[in-house]
Amino acid sequence: MERETAARFSFLLSIPAVLASGLLELKQSLDYINFADSVNLFAATLTAAVVGYLSIELLLRFLKKRTTFIFVYYRIILGIAILSLILSNIIKP
């Protein structure tokens, strides 16, 4: 499977989980939301949707031309840094 196809498939698989979690959070917070807050909630949701869509599009364009090794290296370096900070008691798990 090509990188772009695999990435597109994984993003499509995430849609039901993200939608369900968002609806659950909305249901749980309905008691605390008034009209003024609902306008802010709608604007924030719309902004998050647009930025999320653009980010996914950018990543898919990146994957058409390049490999994912930069993400592998980034995760390894970040993991080593976090483990080092935990082992030196700078941060706590």
TAKABEL-V605185 format. One record per backbone hydrogen bond with DSSP energy under -0.5 kcal/mol. NH is the residue of the N-H (numbers start at 1). CO is the residue of the C=O. E is the energy in kcal/mol with one decimal. If there is no record, write none. Layout:
# TAKABEL-V605185
nh=NH co=CO e=E
nh=NH co=CO e=E
This chain:
# TAKABEL-V605185
nh=6 co=2 e=-2.6
nh=7 co=3 e=-2.5
nh=8 co=4 e=-2.7
nh=9 co=5 e=-2.4
nh=10 co=6 e=-2.3
nh=11 co=7 e=-2.3
nh=12 co=8 e=-2.3
nh=13 co=9 e=-2.2
nh=14 co=10 e=-1.2
nh=15 co=11 e=-0.7
nh=15 co=12 e=-0.7
nh=17 co=13 e=-0.6
nh=18 co=14 e=-2.6
nh=19 co=15 e=-2.7
nh=20 co=16 e=-2.6
nh=21 co=17 e=-2.3
nh=22 co=18 e=-2.2
nh=23 co=19 e=-2.4
nh=24 co=20 e=-2.2
nh=25 co=21 e=-2.3
nh=26 co=22 e=-2.2
nh=27 co=23 e=-2.6
nh=28 co=24 e=-2.3
nh=29 co=25 e=-1.3
nh=30 co=26 e=-0.7
nh=30 co=27 e=-0.8
nh=32 co=29 e=-1.5
nh=33 co=29 e=-0.6
nh=33 co=30 e=-0.8
nh=38 co=34 e=-2.0
nh=39 co=35 e=-1.5
nh=40 co=36 e=-1.5
nh=41 co=37 e=-2.7
nh=42 co=38 e=-2.4
nh=43 co=39 e=-2.4
nh=44 co=40 e=-2.7
nh=45 co=41 e=-2.4
nh=46 co=42 e=-2.6
nh=47 co=43 e=-2.4
nh=48 co=44 e=-2.6
nh=49 co=45 e=-2.2
nh=50 co=46 e=-2.3
nh=51 co=47 e=-2.7
nh=52 co=48 e=-2.5
nh=53 co=49 e=-2.4
nh=54 co=50 e=-2.5
nh=55 co=51 e=-2.4
nh=56 co=52 e=-2.3
nh=57 co=53 e=-2.4
nh=58 co=54 e=-2.4
nh=59 co=55 e=-2.5
nh=60 co=56 e=-2.5
nh=61 co=57 e=-2.1
nh=62 co=58 e=-2.2
nh=63 co=59 e=-2.5
nh=64 co=60 e=-1.1
nh=65 co=61 e=-0.8
nh=65 co=62 e=-0.8
nh=66 co=62 e=-2.2
nh=71 co=68 e=-0.9
nh=72 co=68 e=-1.5
nh=73 co=69 e=-2.7
nh=74 co=70 e=-2.0
nh=75 co=71 e=-2.3
nh=76 co=72 e=-2.2
nh=77 co=73 e=-2.6
nh=78 co=74 e=-2.6
nh=79 co=75 e=-2.5
nh=80 co=76 e=-2.4
nh=81 co=77 e=-2.3
nh=82 co=78 e=-2.6
nh=83 co=79 e=-2.6
nh=84 co=80 e=-2.4
nh=85 co=81 e=-2.2
nh=86 co=82 e=-2.3
nh=87 co=83 e=-2.8
nh=88 co=84 e=-1.7
nh=89 co=86 e=-1.5
nh=90 co=85 e=-2.1
nh=91 co=85 e=-1.4
